[in-house]
Amino acid sequence: MKPKGDWQGGIEIIFQKIESLHAAVPNHTGDWYFTGKYPTPGGYRVVNQAYLNYFEKSEGRSY
């Protein structure tokens, strides 16, 4: 897929494994966005509510 218009550029995909992320920023629990391992029980509640809001087409916030 390429952008609309007369674009002639290239795309380079850069990938970092979760293990490398952990090595780069040790003792940080911020990988939940990529792994789904939420650091708190409240994180699971928010993600479940976000799914329900999406499924029900609700405009409300998840938290």
QUIVEN-V393622 format. One record per residue. N is the residue number from 1. RES is the residue in one letter. SS is DSSP state (a for helix, b for strand, c for the rest). OMEGA is omega in radians with two decimals (none if undefined). D_CENTER is the distance of its C-alpha to the mean C-alpha in Angstrom with 1 decimal. Layout:
[[N RES SS OMEGA D_CENTER] [N RES SS OMEGA D_CENTER]]
This chain:
[[1 M c 3.09 21.7] [2 K c -3.14 22.9] [3 P c 3.10 22.8] [4 K c 3.10 25.7] [5 G c -3.06 28.9] [6 D c -3.11 30.7] [7 W c -3.09 27.9] [8 Q c -3.08 29.0] [9 G c 3.10 26.3] [10 G c 3.12 24.4] [11 I c 3.07 20.8] [12 E c 3.13 19.8] [13 I c 3.13 16.6] [14 I c -3.05 15.8] [15 F c 3.07 14.1] [16 Q c 3.11 13.9] [17 K c 3.13 14.2] [18 I a 3.13 12.7] [19 E a 3.11 16.4] [20 S a 3.07 16.9] [21 L a 3.10 14.1] [22 H a 3.12 15.9] [23 A a -3.11 19.2] [24 A a -3.13 18.2] [25 V c -3.11 17.2] [26 P c 3.11 19.1] [27 N c 3.10 19.3] [28 H c -3.09 15.9] [29 T c -3.05 13.7] [30 G c -3.14 10.5] [31 D c -3.07 8.9] [32 W a -3.14 7.7] [33 Y a -3.09 3.9] [34 F a -3.05 5.2] [35 T a -3.05 8.3] [36 G c 3.10 8.3] [37 K c -3.06 11.3] [38 Y c -3.05 11.5] [39 P c -3.13 14.2] [40 T c 3.05 16.2] [41 P a 3.11 17.6] [42 G a 3.10 16.7] [43 G a 3.09 13.0] [44 Y a 3.13 13.8] [45 R a -3.12 16.0] [46 V a -3.12 13.6] [47 V a 3.09 11.1] [48 N a 3.11 14.3] [49 Q a 3.09 15.7] [50 A a 3.11 12.9] [51 Y a 3.12 13.5] [52 L a 3.10 17.2] [53 N a 3.12 17.1] [54 Y a -3.08 15.5] [55 F a -3.11 18.0] [56 E c -3.12 20.9] [57 K c 3.12 20.0] [58 S c 3.14 20.4] [59 E c -3.04 20.0] [60 G c 3.10 19.7] [61 R c -3.12 17.1] [62 S c -3.11 15.3] [63 Y c none 16.7]]
